[in-house]
Every structure is written in structure tokens, then in C-alpha cells.
């Protein structure tokens, strides 16, 4: 059964409050009403998307909805409530519940020797003054689940700013439009476990949701939103192949050698 917030995101009356100026595509701050109370959300209309050479004719907003459904299919509370709207103020698009966050980041750039205890180092570089800096991220099962979600949906843009700490203490991943390409395009700042065995608890969660995932991507290969078929036949096959490869290796993905594996900018 759909919860009241998801229903309001999909079909409730919406009022636009403002615009997120730093977003690469049009992202509007809006409100819907749930039980008489305003609930803030992010509305991304398809009409506001910039064309991408490697995702031609694709409604990126729809892939954000699909990624949220994938997370739920594995029982992972990793993506804020997300719904497709056919009748937003600027036309069809994605609507996602706003995340109230803490001030403590889960991914960061630190001076050499300044990485927080228990965090995992990913890469080194130099700042504008020539001082060495380290890209690192927090540890823990929720972050590992996010790594697995990114691997399954082939997320090409997991920046540090797309990993949020909720005020409740939980983790949230956002901005999943550049996903599900048939070619391997995994670009992420979360390489801290690359090549390491996946904990058995998480492998069990992936196995438990495997058939639901396969059925979900098959169904999305047949759906249309805003006149766009969400997943091509090649993308459906590739998604199933990523699942099989992940279960077969039982290890976190490794960076590839044939494409950039860190998004730019990383934060």
C-alpha cells in the first residue's frame, strides 16, 4: 500500500517555493500537503533536463524514480520517498521528499593525516596551495548498502554531496538520474571497500531481493513516462548482468581501467 507522503508527491497539489541554483538540471523546491501539513520536496521536470550525449532521449527524472524503487525492492531505506508526477507545474517529472540533514558530512576532503578515525581513504591529490589532501568516506553497513545500490543501478555520478546524513541518523542517497546505462559507467567516491568481500548479511539481502529486482527492471523496460521508454532492452539485460556478477563475485566492485571512476567534481 502506498503511504500518504508518496501519494501526495505523485498526485497532491503542489506549490513551487524556489529553485536550487547549483543543480545542473532544473530542480525546484516545492511543497505538497499531507494531512493538512506542508511537506517539502524536490521537483525535477523532464522539460528542465539538459541533453546528455550518452543518454539521448532519456528522461533522467524517471531513472531517479526507478532507483528509489530498486532500493525498496531490497528493503533498503537509502533513497527518500520518490514518485513520478504526470502533472507538475512544469510538466511531467520526478518528485522526491526533502531530506533534513545533519551538519556532519559522510564524505570529505581532508589534509594528509587528518582523515577521521575509522573512515576509509579513497584517493589523494593536492589543493590549490599544493598541499596534499585525501578524499575519504565514512564506514558502516548503510554506506556499504549504498555502494551495492550504486553498483546495481550503474550510478555514473555518486558525488560526496549526493550522500546525506539524515537528521534521524540514517543515510540518504540522492541524484540518481544518470543510471542504468548498458555500458559500465560506475563513477563514485565510495571506493573504500573495492575488491573486498561483501559481508554475508548484505549478500543475503541482495539474494532476497534479486527476483524482485529482475522483475522491476523488466517492467521498466516496457513503461513510458513523458513519451520515453525508461530502459532499453540492452539496459534491462545489463542490469540483470550486474546483479549476477555481483552475486557471483561476492565482492564490492573494483574501479575499471577504461573509464573515469571518480565523478568530477568529487564533492
KOLSE-905944 format. One record per residue (C-alpha): residue in three letters; chain; y negated, z negated, x; residue number from 1. Coordinates in Angstrom, 2 decimals. Layout:
N
<pt lopa="ALA" guvex="A" yy="Y" zz="Z" xx="X" pagu="NUM"/>
...
END
This chain:
267
<pt lopa="UNK" guvex="A" yy="0.00" zz="0.00" xx="0.00" pagu="1"/>
<pt lopa="UNK" guvex="A" yy="-3.45" zz="0.92" xx="1.31" pagu="2"/>
<pt lopa="UNK" guvex="A" yy="-5.72" zz="-2.06" xx="1.94" pagu="3"/>
<pt lopa="UNK" guvex="A" yy="-9.20" zz="-2.27" xx="0.31" pagu="4"/>
<pt lopa="UNK" guvex="A" yy="-11.07" zz="-1.56" xx="3.54" pagu="5"/>
<pt lopa="UNK" guvex="A" yy="-9.10" zz="1.62" xx="4.25" pagu="6"/>
<pt lopa="UNK" guvex="A" yy="-9.64" zz="2.76" xx="0.67" pagu="7"/>
<pt lopa="UNK" guvex="A" yy="-13.38" zz="2.17" xx="0.97" pagu="8"/>
<pt lopa="UNK" guvex="A" yy="-13.51" zz="4.05" xx="4.28" pagu="9"/>
<pt lopa="UNK" guvex="A" yy="-11.76" zz="7.04" xx="2.69" pagu="10"/>
<pt lopa="UNK" guvex="A" yy="-13.40" zz="7.22" xx="-0.72" pagu="11"/>
<pt lopa="UNK" guvex="A" yy="-16.01" zz="4.48" xx="-1.16" pagu="12"/>
<pt lopa="UNK" guvex="A" yy="-19.73" zz="5.07" xx="-1.47" pagu="13"/>
<pt lopa="UNK" guvex="A" yy="-21.23" zz="5.44" xx="1.99" pagu="14"/>
<pt lopa="UNK" guvex="A" yy="-24.76" zz="4.94" xx="3.29" pagu="15"/>
<pt lopa="UNK" guvex="A" yy="-25.80" zz="6.04" xx="6.78" pagu="16"/>
<pt lopa="UNK" guvex="A" yy="-27.62" zz="3.38" xx="8.79" pagu="17"/>
<pt lopa="UNK" guvex="A" yy="-28.23" zz="5.12" xx="12.12" pagu="18"/>
<pt lopa="UNK" guvex="A" yy="-26.79" zz="7.25" xx="14.90" pagu="19"/>
<pt lopa="UNK" guvex="A" yy="-25.02" zz="6.34" xx="18.14" pagu="20"/>
<pt lopa="UNK" guvex="A" yy="-27.26" zz="8.17" xx="20.59" pagu="21"/>
<pt lopa="UNK" guvex="A" yy="-24.85" zz="8.07" xx="23.56" pagu="22"/>
<pt lopa="UNK" guvex="A" yy="-21.92" zz="9.69" xx="21.74" pagu="23"/>
<pt lopa="UNK" guvex="A" yy="-21.02" zz="13.21" xx="22.93" pagu="24"/>
<pt lopa="UNK" guvex="A" yy="-20.47" zz="14.33" xx="19.32" pagu="25"/>
<pt lopa="UNK" guvex="A" yy="-22.33" zz="13.22" xx="16.21" pagu="26"/>
<pt lopa="UNK" guvex="A" yy="-21.33" zz="9.62" xx="15.47" pagu="27"/>
<pt lopa="UNK" guvex="A" yy="-23.15" zz="7.84" xx="12.68" pagu="28"/>
<pt lopa="UNK" guvex="A" yy="-23.31" zz="4.13" xx="11.96" pagu="29"/>
<pt lopa="UNK" guvex="A" yy="-22.70" zz="3.72" xx="8.23" pagu="30"/>
<pt lopa="UNK" guvex="A" yy="-21.75" zz="1.16" xx="5.60" pagu="31"/>
<pt lopa="UNK" guvex="A" yy="-19.23" zz="1.12" xx="2.78" pagu="32"/>
<pt lopa="UNK" guvex="A" yy="-18.80" zz="-1.62" xx="0.19" pagu="33"/>
<pt lopa="UNK" guvex="A" yy="-15.69" zz="-3.78" xx="-0.07" pagu="34"/>
<pt lopa="UNK" guvex="A" yy="-15.51" zz="-6.47" xx="-2.78" pagu="35"/>
<pt lopa="UNK" guvex="A" yy="-19.28" zz="-6.35" xx="-3.11" pagu="36"/>
<pt lopa="UNK" guvex="A" yy="-19.88" zz="-6.82" xx="0.62" pagu="37"/>
<pt lopa="UNK" guvex="A" yy="-21.09" zz="-4.18" xx="3.10" pagu="38"/>
<pt lopa="UNK" guvex="A" yy="-18.61" zz="-3.20" xx="5.83" pagu="39"/>
<pt lopa="UNK" guvex="A" yy="-19.94" zz="-1.31" xx="8.82" pagu="40"/>
<pt lopa="UNK" guvex="A" yy="-18.15" zz="1.77" xx="10.06" pagu="41"/>
<pt lopa="UNK" guvex="A" yy="-18.47" zz="4.80" xx="12.31" pagu="42"/>
<pt lopa="UNK" guvex="A" yy="-18.54" zz="8.17" xx="10.57" pagu="43"/>
<pt lopa="UNK" guvex="A" yy="-17.83" zz="11.28" xx="12.67" pagu="44"/>
<pt lopa="UNK" guvex="A" yy="-18.27" zz="14.51" xx="10.71" pagu="45"/>
<pt lopa="UNK" guvex="A" yy="-16.40" zz="17.61" xx="11.84" pagu="46"/>
<pt lopa="UNK" guvex="A" yy="-19.69" zz="19.52" xx="11.50" pagu="47"/>
<pt lopa="UNK" guvex="A" yy="-21.11" zz="17.44" xx="14.35" pagu="48"/>
<pt lopa="UNK" guvex="A" yy="-18.36" zz="18.23" xx="16.87" pagu="49"/>
<pt lopa="UNK" guvex="A" yy="-19.15" zz="20.27" xx="19.97" pagu="50"/>
<pt lopa="UNK" guvex="A" yy="-16.64" zz="23.11" xx="20.54" pagu="51"/>
<pt lopa="UNK" guvex="A" yy="-14.20" zz="22.49" xx="23.41" pagu="52"/>
<pt lopa="UNK" guvex="A" yy="-12.64" zz="25.34" xx="25.36" pagu="53"/>
<pt lopa="UNK" guvex="A" yy="-9.20" zz="23.67" xx="25.39" pagu="54"/>
<pt lopa="UNK" guvex="A" yy="-9.25" zz="22.51" xx="21.74" pagu="55"/>
<pt lopa="UNK" guvex="A" yy="-10.53" zz="25.65" xx="19.98" pagu="56"/>
<pt lopa="UNK" guvex="A" yy="-10.81" zz="25.40" xx="16.22" pagu="57"/>
<pt lopa="UNK" guvex="A" yy="-9.61" zz="21.81" xx="16.22" pagu="58"/>
<pt lopa="UNK" guvex="A" yy="-11.02" zz="19.06" xx="14.02" pagu="59"/>
<pt lopa="UNK" guvex="A" yy="-11.19" zz="16.26" xx="16.60" pagu="60"/>
<pt lopa="UNK" guvex="A" yy="-12.01" zz="13.73" xx="13.89" pagu="61"/>
<pt lopa="UNK" guvex="A" yy="-8.64" zz="14.40" xx="12.28" pagu="62"/>
<pt lopa="UNK" guvex="A" yy="-6.86" zz="13.55" xx="15.55" pagu="63"/>
<pt lopa="UNK" guvex="A" yy="-8.60" zz="10.19" xx="15.57" pagu="64"/>
<pt lopa="UNK" guvex="A" yy="-7.05" zz="9.51" xx="12.16" pagu="65"/>
<pt lopa="UNK" guvex="A" yy="-3.63" zz="10.65" xx="13.40" pagu="66"/>
<pt lopa="UNK" guvex="A" yy="-3.80" zz="8.39" xx="16.47" pagu="67"/>
<pt lopa="UNK" guvex="A" yy="-4.54" zz="5.41" xx="14.22" pagu="68"/>
<pt lopa="UNK" guvex="A" yy="-1.52" zz="6.32" xx="12.09" pagu="69"/>
<pt lopa="UNK" guvex="A" yy="0.64" zz="6.63" xx="15.21" pagu="70"/>
<pt lopa="UNK" guvex="A" yy="-0.37" zz="3.14" xx="16.32" pagu="71"/>
<pt lopa="UNK" guvex="A" yy="0.57" zz="1.76" xx="12.90" pagu="72"/>
<pt lopa="UNK" guvex="A" yy="3.90" zz="3.61" xx="12.98" pagu="73"/>
<pt lopa="UNK" guvex="A" yy="4.87" zz="1.48" xx="15.99" pagu="74"/>
<pt lopa="UNK" guvex="A" yy="3.49" zz="-1.71" xx="14.44" pagu="75"/>
<pt lopa="UNK" guvex="A" yy="0.62" zz="-1.87" xx="16.96" pagu="76"/>
<pt lopa="UNK" guvex="A" yy="-2.75" zz="-3.25" xx="15.83" pagu="77"/>
<pt lopa="UNK" guvex="A" yy="-4.57" zz="-1.27" xx="18.52" pagu="78"/>
<pt lopa="UNK" guvex="A" yy="-6.90" zz="1.05" xx="16.58" pagu="79"/>
<pt lopa="UNK" guvex="A" yy="-9.46" zz="-0.14" xx="14.00" pagu="80"/>
<pt lopa="UNK" guvex="A" yy="-8.83" zz="0.93" xx="10.41" pagu="81"/>
<pt lopa="UNK" guvex="A" yy="-9.43" zz="4.66" xx="10.34" pagu="82"/>
<pt lopa="UNK" guvex="A" yy="-9.45" zz="7.08" xx="7.40" pagu="83"/>
<pt lopa="UNK" guvex="A" yy="-10.22" zz="10.71" xx="6.64" pagu="84"/>
<pt lopa="UNK" guvex="A" yy="-13.16" zz="11.39" xx="4.29" pagu="85"/>
<pt lopa="UNK" guvex="A" yy="-13.44" zz="14.65" xx="2.41" pagu="86"/>
<pt lopa="UNK" guvex="A" yy="-16.91" zz="13.89" xx="1.06" pagu="87"/>
<pt lopa="UNK" guvex="A" yy="-19.01" zz="12.23" xx="3.75" pagu="88"/>
<pt lopa="UNK" guvex="A" yy="-22.81" zz="12.70" xx="3.75" pagu="89"/>
<pt lopa="UNK" guvex="A" yy="-22.44" zz="15.49" xx="6.37" pagu="90"/>
<pt lopa="UNK" guvex="A" yy="-19.15" zz="16.82" xx="5.08" pagu="91"/>
<pt lopa="UNK" guvex="A" yy="-15.53" zz="16.04" xx="5.97" pagu="92"/>
<pt lopa="UNK" guvex="A" yy="-14.82" zz="13.75" xx="8.88" pagu="93"/>
<pt lopa="UNK" guvex="A" yy="-13.40" zz="10.52" xx="10.20" pagu="94"/>
<pt lopa="UNK" guvex="A" yy="-14.49" zz="7.03" xx="9.17" pagu="95"/>
<pt lopa="UNK" guvex="A" yy="-13.50" zz="4.01" xx="11.28" pagu="96"/>
<pt lopa="UNK" guvex="A" yy="-14.22" zz="0.32" xx="10.76" pagu="97"/>
<pt lopa="UNK" guvex="A" yy="-16.82" zz="-1.09" xx="13.16" pagu="98"/>
<pt lopa="UNK" guvex="A" yy="-15.47" zz="-3.41" xx="15.85" pagu="99"/>
<pt lopa="UNK" guvex="A" yy="-17.26" zz="-6.69" xx="16.56" pagu="100"/>
<pt lopa="UNK" guvex="A" yy="-16.71" zz="-7.17" xx="20.29" pagu="101"/>
<pt lopa="UNK" guvex="A" yy="-16.97" zz="-9.88" xx="22.90" pagu="102"/>
<pt lopa="UNK" guvex="A" yy="-19.26" zz="-9.64" xx="25.92" pagu="103"/>
<pt lopa="UNK" guvex="A" yy="-16.29" zz="-9.69" xx="28.30" pagu="104"/>
<pt lopa="UNK" guvex="A" yy="-15.15" zz="-6.18" xx="29.32" pagu="105"/>
<pt lopa="UNK" guvex="A" yy="-11.47" zz="-5.31" xx="29.77" pagu="106"/>
<pt lopa="UNK" guvex="A" yy="-12.15" zz="-2.54" xx="32.31" pagu="107"/>
<pt lopa="UNK" guvex="A" yy="-14.74" zz="-2.70" xx="35.05" pagu="108"/>
<pt lopa="UNK" guvex="A" yy="-16.14" zz="-1.62" xx="38.41" pagu="109"/>
<pt lopa="UNK" guvex="A" yy="-16.25" zz="-4.42" xx="40.97" pagu="110"/>
<pt lopa="UNK" guvex="A" yy="-17.34" zz="-4.86" xx="44.59" pagu="111"/>
<pt lopa="UNK" guvex="A" yy="-14.46" zz="-4.90" xx="47.06" pagu="112"/>
<pt lopa="UNK" guvex="A" yy="-12.85" zz="-8.32" xx="46.89" pagu="113"/>
<pt lopa="UNK" guvex="A" yy="-14.46" zz="-9.10" xx="43.54" pagu="114"/>
<pt lopa="UNK" guvex="A" yy="-11.72" zz="-7.99" xx="41.12" pagu="115"/>
<pt lopa="UNK" guvex="A" yy="-10.92" zz="-10.81" xx="38.65" pagu="116"/>
<pt lopa="UNK" guvex="A" yy="-7.69" zz="-12.69" xx="39.29" pagu="117"/>
<pt lopa="UNK" guvex="A" yy="-4.72" zz="-11.07" xx="37.55" pagu="118"/>
<pt lopa="UNK" guvex="A" yy="-6.46" zz="-7.74" xx="36.98" pagu="119"/>
<pt lopa="UNK" guvex="A" yy="-4.89" zz="-4.50" xx="38.21" pagu="120"/>
<pt lopa="UNK" guvex="A" yy="-6.70" zz="-2.21" xx="40.63" pagu="121"/>
<pt lopa="UNK" guvex="A" yy="-6.66" zz="1.50" xx="39.81" pagu="122"/>
<pt lopa="UNK" guvex="A" yy="-8.96" zz="3.32" xx="42.23" pagu="123"/>
<pt lopa="UNK" guvex="A" yy="-11.56" zz="2.78" xx="44.94" pagu="124"/>
<pt lopa="UNK" guvex="A" yy="-14.86" zz="4.52" xx="45.57" pagu="125"/>
<pt lopa="UNK" guvex="A" yy="-18.44" zz="3.97" xx="46.70" pagu="126"/>
<pt lopa="UNK" guvex="A" yy="-21.59" zz="3.15" xx="44.78" pagu="127"/>
<pt lopa="UNK" guvex="A" yy="-25.00" zz="4.78" xx="45.26" pagu="128"/>
<pt lopa="UNK" guvex="A" yy="-25.73" zz="2.46" xx="48.19" pagu="129"/>
<pt lopa="UNK" guvex="A" yy="-22.50" zz="3.36" xx="49.95" pagu="130"/>
<pt lopa="UNK" guvex="A" yy="-20.81" zz="0.05" xx="49.15" pagu="131"/>
<pt lopa="UNK" guvex="A" yy="-17.11" zz="0.10" xx="48.32" pagu="132"/>
<pt lopa="UNK" guvex="A" yy="-16.25" zz="-0.53" xx="44.66" pagu="133"/>
<pt lopa="UNK" guvex="A" yy="-12.97" zz="-0.92" xx="42.80" pagu="134"/>
<pt lopa="UNK" guvex="A" yy="-12.01" zz="0.27" xx="39.31" pagu="135"/>
<pt lopa="UNK" guvex="A" yy="-9.70" zz="-2.29" xx="37.67" pagu="136"/>
<pt lopa="UNK" guvex="A" yy="-8.47" zz="-3.37" xx="34.24" pagu="137"/>
<pt lopa="UNK" guvex="A" yy="-7.10" zz="-6.49" xx="32.56" pagu="138"/>
<pt lopa="UNK" guvex="A" yy="-3.41" zz="-7.31" xx="32.34" pagu="139"/>
<pt lopa="UNK" guvex="A" yy="-1.13" zz="-8.18" xx="29.41" pagu="140"/>
<pt lopa="UNK" guvex="A" yy="1.16" zz="-6.73" xx="26.72" pagu="141"/>
<pt lopa="UNK" guvex="A" yy="-1.63" zz="-5.49" xx="24.41" pagu="142"/>
<pt lopa="UNK" guvex="A" yy="-3.06" zz="-3.39" xx="27.24" pagu="143"/>
<pt lopa="UNK" guvex="A" yy="0.43" zz="-2.09" xx="28.06" pagu="144"/>
<pt lopa="UNK" guvex="A" yy="0.84" zz="-1.06" xx="24.42" pagu="145"/>
<pt lopa="UNK" guvex="A" yy="-2.41" zz="0.88" xx="24.68" pagu="146"/>
<pt lopa="UNK" guvex="A" yy="-1.08" zz="2.65" xx="27.79" pagu="147"/>
<pt lopa="UNK" guvex="A" yy="2.03" zz="3.67" xx="25.84" pagu="148"/>
<pt lopa="UNK" guvex="A" yy="-0.05" zz="4.83" xx="22.87" pagu="149"/>
<pt lopa="UNK" guvex="A" yy="-2.16" zz="7.00" xx="25.19" pagu="150"/>
<pt lopa="UNK" guvex="A" yy="0.96" zz="8.48" xx="26.76" pagu="151"/>
<pt lopa="UNK" guvex="A" yy="2.45" zz="9.34" xx="23.37" pagu="152"/>
<pt lopa="UNK" guvex="A" yy="-0.71" zz="10.94" xx="21.95" pagu="153"/>
<pt lopa="UNK" guvex="A" yy="-1.63" zz="12.57" xx="25.29" pagu="154"/>
<pt lopa="UNK" guvex="A" yy="-5.08" zz="11.00" xx="25.38" pagu="155"/>
<pt lopa="UNK" guvex="A" yy="-7.35" zz="13.04" xx="27.64" pagu="156"/>
<pt lopa="UNK" guvex="A" yy="-10.29" zz="10.60" xx="27.59" pagu="157"/>
<pt lopa="UNK" guvex="A" yy="-9.40" zz="6.90" xx="27.94" pagu="158"/>
<pt lopa="UNK" guvex="A" yy="-12.64" zz="5.67" xx="29.48" pagu="159"/>
<pt lopa="UNK" guvex="A" yy="-13.32" zz="2.00" xx="30.15" pagu="160"/>
<pt lopa="UNK" guvex="A" yy="-15.84" zz="1.91" xx="27.33" pagu="161"/>
<pt lopa="UNK" guvex="A" yy="-13.12" zz="3.00" xx="24.91" pagu="162"/>
<pt lopa="UNK" guvex="A" yy="-11.20" zz="-0.26" xx="25.46" pagu="163"/>
<pt lopa="UNK" guvex="A" yy="-12.81" zz="-3.07" xx="23.48" pagu="164"/>
<pt lopa="UNK" guvex="A" yy="-12.16" zz="-6.78" xx="23.22" pagu="165"/>
<pt lopa="UNK" guvex="A" yy="-12.47" zz="-7.79" xx="19.59" pagu="166"/>
<pt lopa="UNK" guvex="A" yy="-14.29" zz="-10.97" xx="18.67" pagu="167"/>
<pt lopa="UNK" guvex="A" yy="-10.94" zz="-12.19" xx="17.28" pagu="168"/>
<pt lopa="UNK" guvex="A" yy="-9.44" zz="-11.97" xx="20.78" pagu="169"/>
<pt lopa="UNK" guvex="A" yy="-7.38" zz="-8.84" xx="20.08" pagu="170"/>
<pt lopa="UNK" guvex="A" yy="-7.75" zz="-5.50" xx="21.84" pagu="171"/>
<pt lopa="UNK" guvex="A" yy="-9.00" zz="-2.27" xx="20.26" pagu="172"/>
<pt lopa="UNK" guvex="A" yy="-8.90" zz="1.33" xx="21.48" pagu="173"/>
<pt lopa="UNK" guvex="A" yy="-11.43" zz="3.83" xx="20.13" pagu="174"/>
<pt lopa="UNK" guvex="A" yy="-12.42" zz="7.51" xx="20.57" pagu="175"/>
<pt lopa="UNK" guvex="A" yy="-9.15" zz="9.43" xx="20.16" pagu="176"/>
<pt lopa="UNK" guvex="A" yy="-10.34" zz="12.91" xx="19.26" pagu="177"/>
<pt lopa="UNK" guvex="A" yy="-9.17" zz="14.59" xx="22.47" pagu="178"/>
<pt lopa="UNK" guvex="A" yy="-5.46" zz="14.01" xx="21.91" pagu="179"/>
<pt lopa="UNK" guvex="A" yy="-2.16" zz="15.78" xx="21.15" pagu="180"/>
<pt lopa="UNK" guvex="A" yy="-2.71" zz="18.84" xx="23.32" pagu="181"/>
<pt lopa="UNK" guvex="A" yy="0.52" zz="20.72" xx="24.06" pagu="182"/>
<pt lopa="UNK" guvex="A" yy="-0.24" zz="20.60" xx="27.80" pagu="183"/>
<pt lopa="UNK" guvex="A" yy="-0.16" zz="17.32" xx="29.70" pagu="184"/>
<pt lopa="UNK" guvex="A" yy="-3.78" zz="16.14" xx="29.78" pagu="185"/>
<pt lopa="UNK" guvex="A" yy="-3.41" zz="12.37" xx="30.15" pagu="186"/>
<pt lopa="UNK" guvex="A" yy="-6.64" zz="11.07" xx="31.67" pagu="187"/>
<pt lopa="UNK" guvex="A" yy="-7.12" zz="7.33" xx="31.68" pagu="188"/>
<pt lopa="UNK" guvex="A" yy="-8.50" zz="4.38" xx="33.61" pagu="189"/>
<pt lopa="UNK" guvex="A" yy="-5.36" zz="2.36" xx="32.74" pagu="190"/>
<pt lopa="UNK" guvex="A" yy="-3.05" zz="3.36" xx="35.61" pagu="191"/>
<pt lopa="UNK" guvex="A" yy="-2.32" zz="-0.20" xx="36.75" pagu="192"/>
<pt lopa="UNK" guvex="A" yy="1.38" zz="-0.01" xx="35.81" pagu="193"/>
<pt lopa="UNK" guvex="A" yy="2.01" zz="3.61" xx="36.83" pagu="194"/>
<pt lopa="UNK" guvex="A" yy="5.70" zz="4.17" xx="37.50" pagu="195"/>
<pt lopa="UNK" guvex="A" yy="6.70" zz="0.58" xx="36.77" pagu="196"/>
<pt lopa="UNK" guvex="A" yy="9.49" zz="-0.23" xx="34.26" pagu="197"/>
<pt lopa="UNK" guvex="A" yy="8.34" zz="-0.75" xx="30.69" pagu="198"/>
<pt lopa="UNK" guvex="A" yy="9.14" zz="-4.29" xx="29.50" pagu="199"/>
<pt lopa="UNK" guvex="A" yy="12.17" zz="-4.35" xx="27.21" pagu="200"/>
<pt lopa="UNK" guvex="A" yy="10.13" zz="-5.81" xx="24.36" pagu="201"/>
<pt lopa="UNK" guvex="A" yy="7.82" zz="-2.78" xx="24.39" pagu="202"/>
<pt lopa="UNK" guvex="A" yy="10.69" zz="-0.33" xx="24.79" pagu="203"/>
<pt lopa="UNK" guvex="A" yy="12.25" zz="-1.90" xx="21.70" pagu="204"/>
<pt lopa="UNK" guvex="A" yy="9.02" zz="-1.38" xx="19.78" pagu="205"/>
<pt lopa="UNK" guvex="A" yy="8.92" zz="2.29" xx="20.81" pagu="206"/>
<pt lopa="UNK" guvex="A" yy="12.56" zz="2.80" xx="19.83" pagu="207"/>
<pt lopa="UNK" guvex="A" yy="11.97" zz="1.11" xx="16.47" pagu="208"/>
<pt lopa="UNK" guvex="A" yy="9.07" zz="3.43" xx="15.64" pagu="209"/>
<pt lopa="UNK" guvex="A" yy="10.49" zz="6.61" xx="17.16" pagu="210"/>
<pt lopa="UNK" guvex="A" yy="11.69" zz="8.28" xx="13.97" pagu="211"/>
<pt lopa="UNK" guvex="A" yy="8.51" zz="7.39" xx="12.10" pagu="212"/>
<pt lopa="UNK" guvex="A" yy="6.51" zz="8.94" xx="14.95" pagu="213"/>
<pt lopa="UNK" guvex="A" yy="8.53" zz="12.15" xx="14.87" pagu="214"/>
<pt lopa="UNK" guvex="A" yy="8.17" zz="12.44" xx="11.10" pagu="215"/>
<pt lopa="UNK" guvex="A" yy="4.44" zz="11.73" xx="11.30" pagu="216"/>
<pt lopa="UNK" guvex="A" yy="3.66" zz="14.46" xx="13.84" pagu="217"/>
<pt lopa="UNK" guvex="A" yy="5.82" zz="16.95" xx="11.91" pagu="218"/>
<pt lopa="UNK" guvex="A" yy="3.87" zz="16.19" xx="8.75" pagu="219"/>
<pt lopa="UNK" guvex="A" yy="0.53" zz="16.56" xx="10.54" pagu="220"/>
<pt lopa="UNK" guvex="A" yy="1.61" zz="19.96" xx="11.75" pagu="221"/>
<pt lopa="UNK" guvex="A" yy="1.59" zz="21.04" xx="8.12" pagu="222"/>
<pt lopa="UNK" guvex="A" yy="-1.57" zz="19.31" xx="6.87" pagu="223"/>
<pt lopa="UNK" guvex="A" yy="-5.04" zz="20.79" xx="6.71" pagu="224"/>
<pt lopa="UNK" guvex="A" yy="-8.35" zz="18.94" xx="6.75" pagu="225"/>
<pt lopa="UNK" guvex="A" yy="-11.63" zz="20.81" xx="6.87" pagu="226"/>
<pt lopa="UNK" guvex="A" yy="-9.65" zz="24.05" xx="6.88" pagu="227"/>
<pt lopa="UNK" guvex="A" yy="-7.92" zz="23.14" xx="10.16" pagu="228"/>
<pt lopa="UNK" guvex="A" yy="-4.21" zz="22.66" xx="10.75" pagu="229"/>
<pt lopa="UNK" guvex="A" yy="-4.16" zz="19.47" xx="12.77" pagu="230"/>
<pt lopa="UNK" guvex="A" yy="-1.25" zz="20.14" xx="15.11" pagu="231"/>
<pt lopa="UNK" guvex="A" yy="0.17" zz="23.47" xx="16.15" pagu="232"/>
<pt lopa="UNK" guvex="A" yy="3.93" zz="23.96" xx="16.36" pagu="233"/>
<pt lopa="UNK" guvex="A" yy="3.64" zz="23.68" xx="20.16" pagu="234"/>
<pt lopa="UNK" guvex="A" yy="1.75" zz="20.39" xx="19.85" pagu="235"/>
<pt lopa="UNK" guvex="A" yy="4.37" zz="18.97" xx="17.48" pagu="236"/>
<pt lopa="UNK" guvex="A" yy="7.14" zz="19.88" xx="19.94" pagu="237"/>
<pt lopa="UNK" guvex="A" yy="5.16" zz="18.46" xx="22.86" pagu="238"/>
<pt lopa="UNK" guvex="A" yy="4.60" zz="15.15" xx="21.06" pagu="239"/>
<pt lopa="UNK" guvex="A" yy="8.32" zz="14.78" xx="20.40" pagu="240"/>
<pt lopa="UNK" guvex="A" yy="9.00" zz="15.69" xx="24.02" pagu="241"/>
<pt lopa="UNK" guvex="A" yy="6.62" zz="12.99" xx="25.28" pagu="242"/>
<pt lopa="UNK" guvex="A" yy="8.43" zz="10.40" xx="23.20" pagu="243"/>
<pt lopa="UNK" guvex="A" yy="11.82" zz="11.49" xx="24.54" pagu="244"/>
<pt lopa="UNK" guvex="A" yy="10.53" zz="11.50" xx="28.12" pagu="245"/>
<pt lopa="UNK" guvex="A" yy="9.04" zz="8.03" xx="27.78" pagu="246"/>
<pt lopa="UNK" guvex="A" yy="12.25" zz="6.58" xx="26.38" pagu="247"/>
<pt lopa="UNK" guvex="A" yy="14.32" zz="8.46" xx="28.93" pagu="248"/>
<pt lopa="UNK" guvex="A" yy="12.38" zz="7.21" xx="31.93" pagu="249"/>
<pt lopa="UNK" guvex="A" yy="11.76" zz="3.70" xx="30.52" pagu="250"/>
<pt lopa="UNK" guvex="A" yy="8.74" zz="3.64" xx="32.85" pagu="251"/>
<pt lopa="UNK" guvex="A" yy="4.99" zz="3.81" xx="32.48" pagu="252"/>
<pt lopa="UNK" guvex="A" yy="3.61" zz="7.33" xx="33.11" pagu="253"/>
<pt lopa="UNK" guvex="A" yy="2.56" zz="8.42" xx="36.58" pagu="254"/>
<pt lopa="UNK" guvex="A" yy="-0.63" zz="10.37" xx="37.35" pagu="255"/>
<pt lopa="UNK" guvex="A" yy="0.03" zz="14.08" xx="37.62" pagu="256"/>
<pt lopa="UNK" guvex="A" yy="-0.84" zz="16.26" xx="40.59" pagu="257"/>
<pt lopa="UNK" guvex="A" yy="-2.04" zz="19.34" xx="38.67" pagu="258"/>
<pt lopa="UNK" guvex="A" yy="-4.97" zz="17.96" xx="36.68" pagu="259"/>
<pt lopa="UNK" guvex="A" yy="-7.65" zz="15.23" xx="36.96" pagu="260"/>
<pt lopa="UNK" guvex="A" yy="-6.10" zz="11.93" xx="35.93" pagu="261"/>
<pt lopa="UNK" guvex="A" yy="-9.28" zz="9.84" xx="35.67" pagu="262"/>
<pt lopa="UNK" guvex="A" yy="-11.85" zz="10.66" xx="32.95" pagu="263"/>
<pt lopa="UNK" guvex="A" yy="-15.42" zz="11.28" xx="34.03" pagu="264"/>
<pt lopa="UNK" guvex="A" yy="-17.36" zz="9.18" xx="33.97" pagu="265"/>
<pt lopa="UNK" guvex="A" yy="-14.67" zz="6.47" xx="34.02" pagu="266"/>
<pt lopa="UNK" guvex="A" yy="-16.89" zz="3.91" xx="32.27" pagu="267"/>
END
